[in-house]
Amino acid sequence: MEDKTYTYVFYDILDKVLQLSENPSQFAEFLSHQIRELIGTRTVVIAIKTKTEQAEIFSVFPNRKKEWANQTEILQLAELSFHFEKIEILDKDITDKKIASLLQILNIEKTIAIPLIAANRTVGSILLLDIMDLYGIDSVINLLTRLSGVFALIIRNSVLYHNLEDQVAIRTEELKKRNNELIESELQLKSVNEELSLKIDNIEEINIKLEETKSRAEEKEEMAKIIAIDLNKAQSVAKVGSWKWYIQENRLFCSSEMYKIFGLSEDIFTGNLLEIMQQAIHPDDKDKADAAIHSVLEKGISVSLEYRIILPDGTIKVLWSETGELIKDKNSEPLILSAVVQDITERKKGEEELIKAKEKAEESDRLKTAFLQNMSHEIRTPMNAIIGFSGFLNKPELSDEKRKSFTKIIINNTNQLLSIVTDILTISAVETKQEKVNIQTVCINNIIVELLSIFKTQAYNKNISLFAKQQLTDKQSEIYTDNTKVTQILTNLITNALKFTHNGYIEFGYTLVETQNFASVVTETQNFAPVVAETQNFASLQQMQFYVKDTGIGISKDQQEKIFERFRQADMSITKKYGGTGLGLSISKGFSELLDGKIWVESEPNKGSTFYFSIPYNPVQNSEISKTKANKNRKTILVAEDEEFNFLLIEEMLINMDFTIIHAKEGKEAVEIFKSNPNIDLILMDIKMPFMDGHTAALIIKEIKPNLPIIAQSAYALEHEIENYRNNAFDDYIIKPINEAELKQKVLKYIENH
């Protein structure tokens, strides 16, 4: 039998079942007969579930099997079927030994158990005992599945109604008994007023009938309300609404949940809901929604569809809808179309979150695997050298020169291995919150100078210029912080800059910046609360912002957040090309957060990167740092010097003279800075610089602004060389090593006259 035929059978059975729903016995007999016709079964038993969770026979078809159906094994089989969630086919080979045993005792080959579930509660079951043929059983089970919910509701209501009738009968008997007592009393008074007694009897009988009729009507009305409430609750919990469209009249009837799904209030809405539903469909889903409706109207078959809607407040929901079969009139024109609609927004979000979580977990596993593989390589490489060259040291014929060389190799690789182990222990301590902050007095300028001297040789070997910037004096740069952690962060950032920069320059240093407001600073500097309490509010409103700038390979925008995660580098190929554990930036991030600061990067691929991190500025001796903007008469000096230590020396000599000092690293840059800054009052120009020497740069500047004083600084000390510079583009000269008093005297001379 085709599914379409079973659909017609479904509606025929459903229509007849609904007609017989108020007559339990006829309903049961009709239902059993229909099921027996659909499935070749010998006996149909309908059992109901009592309050004590036991089975009670509701009906047996055919009637001659009633006595047989009341045996204990049938009741036990019914009780077991109460626990089923769907229709089950039972036979002697079933894995449930208890069911198999019962079927063996009953000598039944195959049985179908249909659980009757109403409002998520099992009210009974239908047992189709001794199935003769399972041909086409799937279609029949599908039909019975669709009908089982209706059967369950009717049987539950029938049981309730049956119990109600029993109660009414008991009450009637009580009333009759009471009436008989009254009659007996009236008989005793019959001699006094027999006519009155007869009238009272008639009135009592009429009242009883009226009360019974009223009670039945109220019970039926209440039952209908309960069913409607249960249906609305079920739809609300499942977020499932339903609608019925009378096509020829273009009228739409909807359940309460449909209004909720579309963000409307059923009580106050007076518009055309059909138009609202059509207008709410997401523009990208409108075509497929229209195509689905047209398909139903043309072909008359049920369709399901997933689509999105946009509510008046802009909220987007995802809905799933399935239509029933199209009902046509006698002229085969579309008449009625119904559908169920479910809000699956939360489910879709959950699915997306699961996918993201899965991808994140897979990415984490991949990164950990790559990290372990890389770590194995990073550890085995120095270990190979240590073990290998240690073995060579035992050879007596080894020369002293080779012994020293091998020893140096072993020491270098041991230090490399120690660095890797230290990184692993450090990141572990940071992530388990075991790392502690050691607050002490720290001179930031000393850290800058120390790092410059440490990395200067490495930069020189790679033909990269290395520069350092200091904004404050040594006294002003003395703050309360953790010396080790600040040094480690800068070391990590400079090491990375050297690793990923092949030409150009690297510049690092710090500036003093203002924070947004006092409250945010107090929150961000909680580790320094005892120190802040001893200083003025001015200092706590400032932060030291460190930076490391390079002209290296750069980092793409989408990787700039990820590189601070554990085991991460901007590109996995970087690990193979440049090496490293991928822990340096994670450690730096952890340290800056421990110091109540933050770390970030600004970068562009193939142009370079600038890494920043900030910490609270808590000076040891609090003194207000003068700001450039506060002194409009402040003079500006451009120092063109390619050697960073020489620039730091000049800056330190002039730092207390309240000048704005700008650093150019070679002649061409000095010219560019001069052109972009008309407020320069004096230039200190080194003669020997890369790309463009100081003499050429001075000639270009003098052509543009002849009156701008330029002082040459040079290691040349011969008289003719000195005179050559004085007469050619320079107003004066100063010989290296520079004398502080002489420098100040010449600077003041030209600054005051300019």
N, C-alpha and C positions, 0 to 999 in steps of 0.2 A: 504494500500500500504506500503511495507516495505521500510525502510530507504535506502537500497541499490538501489532499483528501483528509488526512488526519486533522488538519486545521479546521475544515468544515465540521468534522466529527466533534472537535473541541467545542466549537460554538453551539452545535446542537445539544451536546451533553450539558454544557454550561447553562444554556437557556432552560432546559428541562430541570436541571438541578436547582436553579434559582426559583423556579415555579414551585418545586416540592420542598423548599427549604424549611417551611413551617410545619411540614408533616414528616417527622423523623422516620417513621416506619416505611412510608411510601418512598421517601428519599433513599433510604438504605436499600430497599428492594430494587428500585430503579438503577441505582448506582452499581449494585452488585451484578445485576443482569447485564448492564452495559459493559462492565469490565470483563465479565465472563464471556461476552460475545467477542470482545477485542482480543482477549487472550484465551486460548483453549485451556481453561482451568476447571477442575472438578468442583472446587468449593471456594467461596468468597466469604471471609470472616472479617467483620469490622469490629475492632476492639477499642474501648476508650480507657484512658488513664485516670484512675481514681485519685483522690487526695492522698491516699497512702502509697502512691506510686505503683499500685497493682493493676493488673489488666482485668477488665470486665467486658464480657461479650455484649456488643451493641446490636449486632444482627448477623445472621447466617443465611447464606443462599447456596443451594436451595434449602427450603425450610426443613426438609426431612433429615438434614445433616445437623440440626441444632443440638441434639443430644450428643452426637459424636464430637461436635466442636467444643463442648464444655469440658472436655477432659484436660487434665493438668498440663500435659505437654503442650497443648495449643496455647493455653494461657501463658506458660513460660516463654514460648516462642514469641508471643505478642509483646511480653514485657521486655525481652531482649531487643525487639525492633524499635522500642521507644527511644533507644539510644542512637539510632541511625540518623545521619544528617541528610541522606538522600536515598532514593530508591535502590534497593540491593537485590540481586538475584542470588538465592541461596540453594545450595545442593549438598549432597552428602560429602563432597570433597572439599568443602569450605574449610579454611584454616581455623576458624573458631570451633574448637572441639565440642563445646556445649551445644552450639546450634546443630552441628553435624550429628551429635548423639540424639538430639530431639527428633531430627528428620529420620534417623535410622529407626527409632522407636515407632514413629508414626507411619513408617514405610512409605515415605514421600520422596520422590526423586528430585523434583525441582519446585521451588517456591519463590514468589516475588513478595518482598516486604516493602510497603509504601508508608513511610512515616508521615503523620499528619501534624504539621507545625503551623501554629497560628500565633502571630505577635512574638516570634522567637521562643515559643513554648510548645512542647510536644503535648498534644491533646489525645492522641491515639494512633492507631495504625490500621492499614488494610492488608490482610494476608491472602494472597492468591495461592491456594494450596494445591499441590500436585499439578504443575503445568504440563500440558501434553505436548506442546510444540513451541520452540523459541524462535521460529522463523519470523523475521521482521520485527523482532522484539525491541530493537533500538528506537524505531519510530514510535512504537507504543509507549515505551518508557518516557520518551520525550513528551508525548501527549499527557501521560499520567503526571509527570513532573509539573507541567503547566497547570493541571487541574487540582493537584494535591493541596495547594494553599487554599483554594475555594472550598474543597471538601473539609479541610481542617476547621475553617471558620464556621461552616454550617453545622458540623458535628459538635463543635464547642458550644455554639449557640443552642443547638438542639438539646444538649445535655443540660445546659443552664435552664432552658425552657422546661425540660422534663422535671428538673429539680424544683422549679418554681411551681409547676402544676401539683407536685407532691405536697409542697408546703400549703398550697391553696386547698388541696383536698383535706389535709389535716386540720387546717383552720375551719374548713366547712363542717367537718365532723364535730369539731369543738362547738361551733355555732349551733349545729343541729342538736347536740346534746343539751346545750344551754336552752335551746328553743323548746326541747321536750320538757325540760324542767319548768319552763314558763307555762307550757301547755298544761302540765300537771297542776301548776298553781292556779291557772285559769279555770281548769275543770272544777277545782274546789270552789271557785267563785261563780261557776256557771249559773248556778241557781239565782245569783244576784243579777248578773247582766250578761246573758249568753250572746246577745247581739253585739255588745261591745267587744267581747272576747273574739268573735269571728273577725271583726274589723281589724283588731290588733294583729291577729294572725296574718291577715292579708298584707297589712303594712310591713310587717317583719319580713315576709317572703319577698316582697318587692324590694325592700332595702338591701336584702342579701344579694339579690340578683344585680341590682345597681352597683353595689360595692365590688362584686366580682368583675363586672364588666369594666368598671373604672380602673380597677387594679391591673387587669390584663392590658388595657390601653396604655397605662403609665409605664408598665414594665417593658412593653414593646418600644415605646418612645425612648425610654432610658437606654435600652439595648442598642437602638439605632445610634444614639448619641455616643455611646461607648465605642461602637465600631468606628464611627467617624473620627473620634478623638484618637483612637489607636492608629488609624491609618495616617492621620496628620502627624502624629508623633513619629511613626516609622519613617515617613517621608522626610521629616525634619532631621532625624538622626542620620539618615543616609544621604541627606542633601539631595533628595530625589523629588522632582516635581512632575506633574503630568498635565497634559492639555488635550482638549478635544475640539477639533475645528469642524464646524458645520459649513461646508464649502459653499454650497449654493446660497446660503444666507450670509456668508462671510462673518460668522459669529464664532468667537473663541471662548471656551470655558476652561479655566485653569484652577489647579489646586493652590492652596495657600503658599506652599513652598516655592511655586513658580514666581510669585511676587517677590519673595525674599531673594531668590537667585538673581533676579534682575534689579535688585536694590530699590524696590517699590514698597509702599505701605498699602496693604490690601484695604484698610479701613478708609483711607482718604483718596485713593487713586480713582479717577473718573475718566481717564483718557481711553484711547484705543490700544489695548494691550498688544494686539497683533502687530500694529505699526511700530510700537515701542520695541518689540522683540526683533523685528526685521531691521530697524535702524541701529540696534545695539550690536549687530554682528560686525566683527572686525573687518575693515576693508579688504584685508588680504585673504579672508576666509569667505567673503560674500559669494564669490563665484561657485565654490564647491558646495556651499549651503543651498544656493538656488538650484544647482544641478541635482542635488539629492532630492529636493522637493519635487522637481519636475519628473525625476525618474519614478518616484512613488506614484504621482498622478497619472503618468503615461502607462507604466507597467503594472501598477497595483500591488507591488511586492514591498515587503518591509526592508528598510535600510537603516544602517547605523552610521553615525557621523561624529567626529570630534572637531570642535571649532571654538573660536574665542569670541567673547563679547566685551564691549567697553561700556562701563556704567557711567551715569551722568557725572560722577565725581572723578572720572578718569581711571578708575580701577579696572584692570583687565582680569577677566576670569576665563578659565578653560572649562568647557562643557562637553559632555558626552550625551548624545541623544539617539534614541531608537524608536522608529515609528511602528505602529501596528499595521496590519494589512488594510488597504483602502476598501471602504464599504461603498458600493455603488447602488443607485436607484434602479427601478425597473427598466429604465431606458439605458442602463449601463453608463450613466453619467456619474462622476465622483460626487459622493454625498457626505461621507464623514471620514475624517482622518484623525487618529489619536496617536500620542507619543508620550514617552517618558524622557525626562531630561535630568541629568545628574551633574552637580557641580564637582568637578574633579581637580579644581585648582590646587588644593593642598596636596593631593596625591601626586600631581605633576611636579610641584615644587619639591616634594620628598624624593621623587625619582631623580630630579636634576641634582639635588644635594647628594644623593647616593652616588651618582655618577662622578660628581666633583670630588667627593670623599675618596672614591675608588681611584680616581686619577691621581689625587694627592698622595694616597698611600703607595700607589705604584711608583710615582715619582720619587717618594721618600726611599722606597726600597732600592730603586735604581741608583739614587745618589749614594745611599749607604754602600751598595755593592761597588760602585765606582770608587768611592772613598777608600774602602778596604783594599781594593786592588791597587789604587794609587799609593796608599799608605805602605802596602807591602813593598811596592817598588821603591818608595822613598827611604824605607828603613833598610831594605836589602842592599841598595846601592852603596851607602857608606859602610855597611857591615861587610860587604864584599871586599872593599878596599882595606878596612881595618884587619880583617882576618888574613887576607892575602899578603899584605905587606908585613904584618906581624910575623908571619912564617918566614919571610925573607930575612928578618933581623937575626934569626938563629944561625944563619950561614956564616961560618968563621971567615970565609974568603971575601965577604962583603967589604967593599972599601968604605972609609969614613965618610966620604962625600955622599955615597949612595945611602949609607946608614942614616945620615942627617936628613937627606931628602925623603926617605921612606918614613922616618919618624915624624917629619912635618906633615906628610900626607895622612898618617894615622891620626895625628892631633886634629887636623882640619876636619877629617871625616867623623871623628869622635864628637867634635863640637857640633857638626851638622846633625848627627844622630841625637845628641842631647837637646838641640833646639826642637826637633820633631817631637820628642817625648815631652818636653816642657809645654809645647803647644797643646798636645793631647790632654795633659794633666790640667792645664789652665782652663781650656774650654769646658772640661768636666767640672771643675770647681765653680766656674761661672754659672753653668746651667743648673747645678745642684745647690746654688746659692751658698756655697761654702767659701767663696772668695771674699776677703775682708778688705775694707778701705783703711789705709794707714795715713791719717792726716798729719802733716808736718809742714814746717816752713820750707818753701821751694822757690828758688830763683829761676823763673822761666827763661830769662836771657841766658843763664848758664847752660840750660838744657839745649837751647837753640845752637849756641856756639859749640857745645860738645858734639852734637849730632852732625854739625857741619864738618868738623874735623874728622869724625869717624867715616863719613860717607864721601868726603872730598876725593879720596884716592880712587874709589870705585867709579865715581862719576867721570873722573879724568881718564881712567882706563877705557871707558866706553865712549870717550869723546863727547861727553854731555856736560853742559855748564850747570853748576849747582849754586843756588843763591839762597840766602836766608834774610828774613825781614823781622825787625824788632820795633815795636811802636813805643815801648816804655823804657824808662831808665832802669838800671839794675834794681834800685830801691823800689820803684813803682811795680816792678815785675815780681817782687817777693810776695807770694800769696800762700794761703793755707790750702793744700791739696795733697794728693798722693803722687809723689815724685816718680815712683816706679811705673805706675799705670800711665801717666802722661807720657813719659819717655817711651814706654812700650807701644802706645798707640802711634806716636810719631814715627818710631822705628819701623813698625809694620807698614805704615803708609809710604814712607820714603823707600823702603825695600821694594814694595810693589811698583812704585814709580820707576825705580831703576830697572826693574825686571822688564817692564812693558814699554820703556822708552828707548828708541834706537838712535834718535838724533834730536837736536834741539836743546832744551833746558828743563831743569826741575827747580821750582822755587817753593820754599816752605817758610812758615812764620806764624804770626798771630796778629790780630787786631782787637781793640776793645770796642764792644758794641753795646748799645742800650737794649734792655729788655722791654717788653710791652708794658708791664705794670708791676707794681710791687708785690701784689698777691701771688702772681704766677711765679715770681722769683722765690718767694718764701716756700712755695710748694716744691719747686724744682731743686732747691738747695737744702732739703731736709737733712742730708748727711752732715751739713756744716752748721746746724742750728746753734751750737755753743759759740762758734766763731762769729756768726752774724750778729748775735746778741751783743757782742762787744764792739762792733763797728757801727758806723753811721749808715743811714738808709741809702745814701748816695752810692756807696760801694756795692751794696746788695742789689742795686738796680742795673748792674753792669755784668757782662760776661766776657770771658776771653774766648775769641773764636779763632781756632787754629786752622791752618789750611796747608795742603800739599798739592801744588799745581805742576802738571807735566805736559809735555807735547807728545805723549805716547799714542798707543793704538786706540784709546778711547773705549767707551762702553755704550751699547745701544740702550735706548730708553726703556725697553721692556725688561732689561736685565738689571737696571740700577737698584731695584729693591731686593732682588733675589741674591745678589752677590754678598749681602750681609748675613745670609743664612748659612748654617753649617754645611760643610762639604761642597759649597758652591764656588764656581768660578763663572765668569760671564759666558764662557763657551767651553764645553767639555774637551774640545780639541786643544784649549789653552794648557790643560794639565799635561798633555803629551808633549807640547812644544816648549813650555816654560817650566814645567815641574811645579812643586809646591803642594802643600797639604790642603789648601782651601780653607784653612782655619783662621788665618790672620785677621781678616775683616770681621769674622764672627767674634773673635776675642776683643777686637777694638770696639765693636758695638757694645759688647757686654761691659767693658771697662768704662766707656763714656757714660753709660746708663748708671753704673755704680757711682760715678762722680757727679750724678744729677745733671748730666748733659745729654747730648744726642749727637749722632753722626749721620752725614748724608753726602751725596755726591752729585756733581753737575758735570756732564760729559757729553761728547759728541764723537761718534766713531771716526777714527783717522785724524782727529784734531786734538785729542788730549782730554785729560780729566782733571778736575779739582775736587779733592776730598776735604770736607770740613768736619770739625767736631768742636763742640763748645763745652765749657765748664764754668761754674760760677766764679766771678772775680771777687775774692775775699782777701784784700790786701793785709799784710802784716802791719804796715804803718799807713793808715788811711789818709790819703791826701787827694784832693779833687784834681782829676786829670784835666788839664786845660784842653779845650776843644778848638779846632781850627776855625770853625764858624764864629766862635765867640770873639775872635780878635781880627777885625777887618784889615788891620795894618800889618798883619804878620807877613814876613818876607818868605819867599820861596827860593830854594837853592836846588839846582839840578846837579847831581853828582854822576858823572859818566865814568864807571869803573868796572872792568870785567872780573877782577878778583874780589870775591865776596868778603874775605877777611879785611882787605884794604877798605872796602866800603863800610864795613862794620866799625872799623877804627875811626874813620872820618865822622860817621854818624855819632859815635860815642863822644868824640871831641866837641861836637857842636850841639849835643842833645839838650843842654841846659840854656841855650841861647834863644829858645823860642822861635826856631825856624821850622818851616815845612820843608822836609827833605824828600826829594824824588830821586829814585835810583834808575839809571839806564845802564844796561849791561854791555853795550857796544855803541860805536859811533852812529850807525844808522838809526838805532832806537833813540839815541839822544836827539837826533834831528827831528824824528817823528814826534817825540814828546814835546820838544820846543814848539813845533808848529801847532800842536793841539792845546798848548797851555800858554796863553799870552801873559800870564801873571808871573813868569819866572824872572827873578831879579838878578841872579848870578849863576854862572856855570863853572863847576870844577871839572876840568876835562883831562882824563888820562890820555897820554899820547899813544901808547901801544895797546891796541884793542883789536879783536877779530872783526872780520867782515868790512868794517870801515874804521880807519885809524882816527885818533882824536884831532889831528891837524886838518884832515879833510873835512871832518864834521864841523870844526870851528869856522873854516872858510865859508861853508854853506850857510851857517847861522849868521855870520857877520854880513853876508850879502843881503840877508833878509832884514836884520836888525843890527846895524853897525854899532849902536850905542850900548848894546848889552855887554856887560863885562864878562870876560872868560879868562879864568886862571888855569894855566897848564900845570899838570902834576906829572912829574916824570922822574925816572931814575937816572936820566942823562945829566951829567954834572959838568961837562966841558963848557968853557966860556962861549965858544963860537956857537955851540948848539943852543945854549940858553938865549943868546942874543937873536938867533934865528927865529926862535919861537916868539920872543917878545915883539919882534918887528913883523911877524907874520900871523895875523889873526888873533893873537893872544894879548891881553892887556897886562898880564903878569904871569909869574910862574912860581912853583914851589917844588923843591927837590925832595924825593923820597930817600931815606925815611922821613916822614913828615913830622915837623916839630909842632906840638899843639899850640904853643903861644904864637908862633909865626903864622900858623893857619888862621887862628882867631883874629889876629891883627889885620891880615890881608882881607879876610872876609868882611870885617867891619868897615874897613877902608872903602871898599867898593859898594857895599850894601848901603852905607850912609850917603854916598855920593850919587847913587842911582835913583 
